[in-house]
Structure formats: structure tokens, C-alpha cells
């Protein structure tokens, strides 16, 4: 486990981000930037980010869903439906390098903040929009949530048991990929600004990102014309790359080449399989999947899964036990990689991005609703009273 760090450091120190996004894709992008040193100010509506209510479990009136993607941010709440709130947002953007939002198409235009107006008023601002489908095209402006995009972008069609029904991937892979791509786009734009002196508009959509995840199914279809379907845990191109029974628990083998296959066969006492023409190379193994699985499972029935997985990994064969979440958290390697973060009574997931000189730092727990509004206003030299009730106080949640 890693503890909170208090030094104002990080690869993105000095970068200010106004994160007016809600739910997952945008907030996840904001947390990545915040973990690496950016000053991220989260702007919520008067009712709060809806994920504050996406529980149980809850802690201090915030659901775990919200807590999971809003670390290291300072929190404000502004009623952007009011002109005073829109004016306050403009004041924040004057100080910012990056603006992340996922408002409905046309909302910013109504507030006098079209792309053209943002470029005119804040020429160095990188404006990142996360949306379901983008602003134009046949589905432009339509709403999108992760699971609906998994369905419409084809992910569910290739996920599930052979012959079974399409299944949603059991985590919000589209939202999180969209957040990652948003960060990549933001950092590209920041880098380009060094030469041009100008910001630019960055867009990531759930639909585009969901579609982009369909590897190797898309290239397989492009080349063969065949429509891919569901294959359970088995890989469509590689064998043995699947879950296999052992004498105890199931093991996942991810054998990508002949050397690994030979090592596997040696480790389970079936060296003769490497000389069998049915299994001579990956192409042959793919044509004889069922026979190979039967041979491997018969041999592995004599082995304990945990010991076999450890032995195979040490021998250079990629594999893994099928483990539960609590088992993964308790794994010594998880702790060694500092993937669990503790800040006072907060526990969260560490950054998977490891930098040698400017590592991620963890300074703040996710903000309570409107927690830092007064602090930010004072810092910017703004009179809170001049914005009336457009600036929401911490005890006001209606």
C-alpha cells in the first residue's frame, strides 16, 4: 500500500484543469491528470455529480463509484443555469490550461461558450469534450452510457460463452478507455501548444472508443469477411489461450508462441505433444482446439492450480489463476506495485503510470460536495457574494 504524498510535485505540476464532467469518462481523465500533479478543480451542478448517489456502498454521503474517480481534486458547485454561474465559469477558464466537460450538445452554445467563442476568449485553453457519439453525424448529440455503447459498438456481440447470449463486459471498459484517450488527446494538445501557442478542441466519444477496442475482431473481419461471434474465454486467433481445468481451480493459459508451448508441455509432463503434427504450430493448434484442450486438461488434472501457475510463470509461460477481487488486493505484488492508496480513511486504486523522477502523488481525498468553493474563490481574488446563489455552498444540495 502507498500513503498520501504531500509535496506539490508531479509531471503535470503547474497545469490547471477545470473538470466540469460527470459520471466516469471525464472524471477518470481528470483524476489521472490530478494524480500526476495538475491542479484539478471539479465543478459540479447544484444537485451534485449523479454518481454520488450510485451506491451502496456509501461513505459520508458519497457512493464508492464517485469516490473511485475523483481523488486529488478540489470541489466546487456552480449553478450554470444562471448567468452569474456562467460568468463564474468564465472566470475559472481564464486561469485554466484545460477544460474537461461532457455537457449535452448545444448546452455550452446556449451559455455563450461555443467552440469559436472559447477559442476567442481563451486562446491557450485545451477544451476536451467527452460525449456518447459526438455532436454531429446520424447519432450526433444522442446520449450514451457505457453498457449501451458496448451493445451498439459490437463489444457484446463478441463477449460471452460459445453459443450463448451476448454479454456486457463486467467493468465500464468503454468509459475508462474514453477517459484514457481524453488524457492522451489533452497531453498531445498541451505539447502542440508549446510550438503554436494555441489551445485546441479535443474530442473523445464513447462510440469511437468502443469501436476502437474491437481488436483482433475488426482486422479479422477486414481480412476474412467473416462476422466474429462469441468464444467464451478462448482467443479467436491463438491456442492454447483459454481457461483450463486443473486438479483444483481453473487456470488461464496465454501461450503465444511455440517456445512457450514446448515449455508448457514439458512442465506438465506431456513433451510428446510438441511432436504431434496436430499441435506443431499456432495454425495447427487452432484447427485442433478441442483435442488440444482435452490433452492439456488430462495432464493438468494432476496439478494444483496455484503451484502450477507459479511454476509456469517462473518458467516463462504466461498464465494466471482465476482470482477474486479480494485475492488480488491481498496479493503481495499488488502492494509492491503501490496499486492500493491510503489517504487517512480513504482507500483507492493507485495510478498504473509509473514515472521514475516525477511519480504520481496522492494529496487529497475525493472532495465533499462544494468543499473548496470558498478556497478557490479567495485564491482567484473573486468575491463570492457577487455571484449570488450561483455559487453553491457546501451545505446546499438542492
N, C-alpha and C positions, 0 to 999 in steps of 0.2 A: 504494500500500500504506500502511496506517496502522500505527504502532508501538503497543506497550503504553503505557497511561497509568497513572500510579501514585497519583494523588490519589484519596482516598476520597470520590468525588462521584457524581453521577448523580441522576436524577429520583426514584429509589426508595431513596436512601441512608437508612439507619436502619431499613429493613424487614428482618426476619429470616425466612428461609424454610427449612423442613426439607423437603428433597426426597428422599422415600423411594421415588420411582418408578423404573422401569427401562425399558429399550428406547428408545422415541423420543418419543411424545406428551408424557408428563410431563417427561422430561429436557429436551426442547426448550423447554417452558414455563419450566422452572427457569433455563435459560440466558438466555432473554430477560429475565427478572427480574434475573438476576445482571449481565448486560451493562449494565443501567440502574441499578446501584448497590445492589441488595439483597444482603445477606449470605446466600448460599445454602449450606447445609450438606447435601451429598449423603450419604445413608445407604444403604450397600449391604449385602446379605446376605453371609455368610461366603464364599460362592462368587463374589461379585462380580456386578455387572451383567452379564447374559449377552452384551451387545453388546461387552464387552471381548474376546470371542472371535470376533466376527463379521468375520473377515478371511480372507485378506490384503487390503490391506497392514497391517502392524503396526509400532508404534514403542514400544519399552520395554514390551513385553508387553501393549500395549493396541491394539485394532484401530482403524482410521480411523473406523469407524462410531461407536464410543464417543467418540473424540476430537472428533468433529464437533458434539456437542451437550452437552458438559459443561464448557465453558470457564467461568472466573471462579468456580468452586465450590470449597469446601473439602470434603475427603472423609473420611468415617468408615465403619467397617464394624461392624455390630452383629448378633449372633445373636438375632433377635427371637423365636425359638422358645423361648428361655429366659425365665423370669420376670424375671431380672436385666436382660436385654436390653429387655424390655417396660417395666420400671421406668425404664431409662435413656432410652428413647424418651419417656416421660412427662416426664422432666426437661428434655429438649430442647424439648418442646412448651410447657412453662411459659414459655420465653424467646421463643417464636416468634409471629409475626404470621400466617404462612401455613404450611399443611401440605399438601404435594402427595404423593399416593400412587396406586398402581394395583394394590393387593393384590386377590386373589381375593375375591369376595363372601363375607362371613362371617368372614374372617380377623381383622379388627380386632375384631369382636364377641367372638371367642374370646379375644382378648388383653385384654378388658375395656375396649375403646375403641370402643364403639358410637357412633353419631351422637349419641345422647342423652347418653352419658357424656362425650364430647368437649365437647359444649355445656355440661355442668355443670361440668367440671373446668377448661376453658379457654374461658371465655365470649367472649373477644375474638378467638379464633382463627378464621381463614378456612380451612376444610377443603376442599380441592379433590381430587376423585377423577376419575381418567381410567380409563375401562373400555371394554370392547368393546360391550356392549349395555345397560349399566345393571344395577341389582340386581334388578329385577322385570320383569313382563311375560312374554310367551311365550318370549323368548330371554334373560330376566334371568339374569345370572351366567355366561353362556356366554363362552368365550374368544374373543378377536378379534385378528387381525393385519391390517395394512393391506391386503394384497392380497386376503385373504378378504372383507374388507368392500367393497373395490372390486367384487368379484363380486356379493355379496349385496345391496348397496345400489344396484345398477344402473349403476355407472360403466363397467364393462367392456362393458356392452351398447351403449353409445354411443361407444365408443372402438375404432378400428380402421378398416381400409380398407372402402370401399363393397363390399358383397358378401362381405367377408372374415370371419374369426373374431373374436370379442370379444378385446380385448387389455387387459392391465394398463397403466395409465399408468406411464411409466418412472421414476417417483420416488414416494416414500411420501406422496402428496398428502393422504391421509386422516389419517395420523398427524400430519403437520405442521399441518394445519388444526385438528385436535383440540387440539394444543398451543397454537396461536394463540387459539382460543376459550377454552381454560383461562385464559390470561393475561387476556383480556378479562373473563371472569367474576370472576377474582380481584380485578382492579382495580375492577370495579363494587362488589364486596363491601367492599373496603377503603374506597371512597368512601362507601358507605352507612353504614359503621361510624362515620364522623365524626359522624353525626346520632343513630344509635341506641346507639352504644357497644358493640354486639354484633357478633360474627362470625357467619358462616353457612356452610351447606354449599353448595359449588359442584360441579356435575357436568357433565362433558362426555364423551360416548361416541363411539366411532368410527362406530357406526351412524348416529347422529343427524347427525354432521358430514359423513359420506359422502353421506347423503341430501340435506343442505343444499347440497351443491356442484352439484346437477343443474340448474343454470341454463344455457340457457333451456329445457332439455328438459322440466322439470316444468311450467312455465307454458304451454309449447306444448301439452302433453298435457292440462292442465286445460281449456284453451280449445277444442282441436280434437277431443279424444278419441283422436287417433292415437298409436300407440306409436312413439316415435322409435327410429331404428336408427343404424348406423354410416355416416359420411360422409367418412372419411379426414380430410384436413386442412381440408376445406370446412366453413364455418359453416352451420348449418341455417337461419339467418334472414337472413344478409347475403351479398351478392355484389357485387363480387369480394372474397372473404375466403378465401384458399386459397394453396397453393403453386403457382407458375407457373414454367415453364422460361424461361430466358433464353439468350443466346448462350454463356454459361459455366456458372455454378452456378444452382441454383434460388433463387427469391426468394419471400418470403411477402408478399402484399399484403393489407392490412387496411383496405379502403375502406369507410367508414361513412356517407358522405353524397354527394349529387350534386356538391357543390363539389369534394370530393376526387377523385371520378370524373372530372370535367372536367379537373382538373389532371393526373391520370394520363394521360389520353388525349392531352393537349397535350404532355406530356413525352416520350411515345413516338411522337409524330408521327401520331396517329390521332384528331384532333379531330372527324372526321366521326362517330365512334361516339356522341358525345353527342347528335347529332340523329337517331339511329336509334331508332325507336319501340320496338324490342325492348329497348333499354337506357335508356329515358327516366328511370326511377326504380328504386329498390331492388326493388319488387314485380315490375316487368317484367324486371329483370335476373335475379331468382330464377327466373322462368319460362323464361329462356333462358340458363341457366348454361353449357351445353356450347358453344353458339355464341359466347358472350362469351369463354370461355376460349380457344377456337381463335383468335379475332381478336386477343386480347391476346398470346398466345404467338407468333403470327406476327410481330407488331410488335416484341416484345422479343427475338426471335432475333438482332437486330442489335446488342444491347446487352450490355456486360459487367455481370455481376451486381453486383459491388462498387461500380462507378461509378454504376450506375442506382439502387441503394439509397441511396447518399449524395445523389444529385441529388433523388430523390423526397422523402426526409426533409426536406431543406432547403426544398423547395417545399411542404411541409405534408401530404404523403401518408404515412400510417403504413405502414411496411414493414420488412422485415428480411432480411438474408442468413440462410441456414440454416447455423449455425456449430457447430463442435465446442467441447467444454469448454475445451480449452487455448487456443483462439482467444478465447473470452470472457474468460478470466483475463488474457490479454495485452492486451486492449483498453484503450486509454488512458482511456476513460470509466469502466471498472470501477475503475481505480486512482484516478481523480479522485473517485469516489463513496466511496472508502475501503471497498470491499467485500471486500478481502483484508486480513487482520490477521496481523501477525507479532509473536510474543512469544518472544524468544530463538530456540530451534529449532522452535517451534510455528508452524504456519500454519493459519489458519481463515478462516471466512466472516464478514464484518462484519455488523453489525446494519443492516437496511434501514430502521429507525426513526430518523429524524434530528430531534433537538431542538436548538433554537438556543442555549439557555442551559445545558442540562444533558444534553449528548450522551452516548451510550454510551461506556463506558470498558472497557478490556481489561487487567486486572491480573494474572490468573492463567492459567497453562496448565491444561488438564484435570487433575484430581488423580490421582496414583498411588493404587493401592488402599490404603485406610485411612490415607492420608498425614497427615491433620490431626487424627486422633483425640485424641492427647495434647494438642495445642494447644487444641482445643475444650473438653476436659475441664478443663484448667487455667483457661481463661477463665471457665468456669461454676463454678469452685470445687468440682469434683467429684473424688473420689478414684477413680482408675481401678481400683485393686486391689479396691475394694469391690464392683465389678461382675463380678469374676472373669473367666472366659474368654468372657463375653458381649460384651465389647469386644474386637474383633479387632485384633491388632497388624499393622503393615504387612507383616511377613514371613510372616504366616499366611494361606493362601488355600484351606485345605481346607474 
